[in-house]
Amino acid sequence: MVAENYQDVEERVLRACERSGRKRSEVTLIAVSKTKPISMIREAMDAGAKAFGENKVQELCEKYEALPKDLHWHMIGHLQRNKVKYVVDKAELIHSVDSLRLAEEISREAVKKGVQVKILIEVNVAEEESKFGVRTEDTEDLVRKAALLPNICICGLMTIAPYVEDPEENRPIFRTLKKLAVDIKKKNIDNVSMNVLSMGMTGDYEVAIEEGATMVRVGTGIFGERNYDL
Ligand SMILES: *Cc1c(COP(=O)(O)O)cnc(C)c1O
């Protein structure tokens, strides 16, 4: 089932790229494997998946250890500062940086381990109270301050759009994040590239690609519903 789902999502990603005049290579499909077992991750790997997303540090580390080292792990969930030390050398990209204190901790651990860490700033574009992320208007300030820290590179922005019935409802959110990234890029801040836009999940990734996503994070669409009671 996972392999078929993955092929289906891959096909939809390709069509969304074609519709919007973009190359397939511009968009990374991240298979969000949180709560799912290693066996299902292997099925996705066999279908061609290389990038996986996790939202818990411990789970990411366990899966990292258990699976081949040529996979790319993305930390997409809220990150506590005391857990930063476990992920800085395992995650290819940390999508969920939403405070200077967190960026400082990532920088400190990156220096200690002698690695460069790529991060995205998480923006709460929809201003949902239940969500993490900086406000749209505070983003540039955080980017400027985090950009001064050693051993981290700010590669772009991430957002989690609201759950909606009709994905079209989230189009303005994706457009806002894209515009914000373009505006910040124009300021030519050292250490800031703004080339990565992580937006779009199972319900709305095609719309997100049409609006410029370079990374989509698809869980349910590949692995099926999650059961948190297990
Ligand atoms: C769980 C999760 C996803 C995947 O959600 P689906 O709707 O299952 O595709 C994407 N992004 C983040 C940050 C998540 O926590």
PDBQT file of the ligand as one rigid body, heavy atoms in Angstrom, charges set to zero:
ROOT
HETATM    1  C1  LIG A 301       2.484  15.483  10.585  1.00  0.00    +0.000 C 
HETATM    2  C2  LIG A 301       3.049  16.623   9.825  1.00  0.00    +0.000 A 
HETATM    3  C3  LIG A 301       2.957  16.683   8.415  1.00  0.00    +0.000 A 
HETATM    4  C4  LIG A 301       2.241  15.637   7.577  1.00  0.00    +0.000 C 
HETATM    5  O1  LIG A 301       0.859  15.768   7.702  1.00  0.00    +0.000 OA
HETATM    6  P1  LIG A 301      -0.137  14.940   6.766  1.00  0.00    +0.000 P 
HETATM    7  O2  LIG A 301      -1.384  15.737   6.779  1.00  0.00    +0.000 OA
HETATM    8  O3  LIG A 301      -0.285  13.596   7.371  1.00  0.00    +0.000 OA
HETATM    9  O4  LIG A 301       0.476  14.888   5.422  1.00  0.00    +0.000 OA
HETATM   10  C5  LIG A 301       3.548  17.754   7.785  1.00  0.00    +0.000 A 
HETATM   11  N1  LIG A 301       4.185  18.719   8.456  1.00  0.00    +0.000 NA
HETATM   12  C6  LIG A 301       4.306  18.706   9.797  1.00  0.00    +0.000 A 
HETATM   13  C7  LIG A 301       5.034  19.792  10.480  1.00  0.00    +0.000 C 
HETATM   14  C8  LIG A 301       3.738  17.657  10.526  1.00  0.00    +0.000 A 
HETATM   15  O5  LIG A 301       3.852  17.656  11.860  1.00  0.00    +0.000 OA
ENDROOT
TORSDOF 0
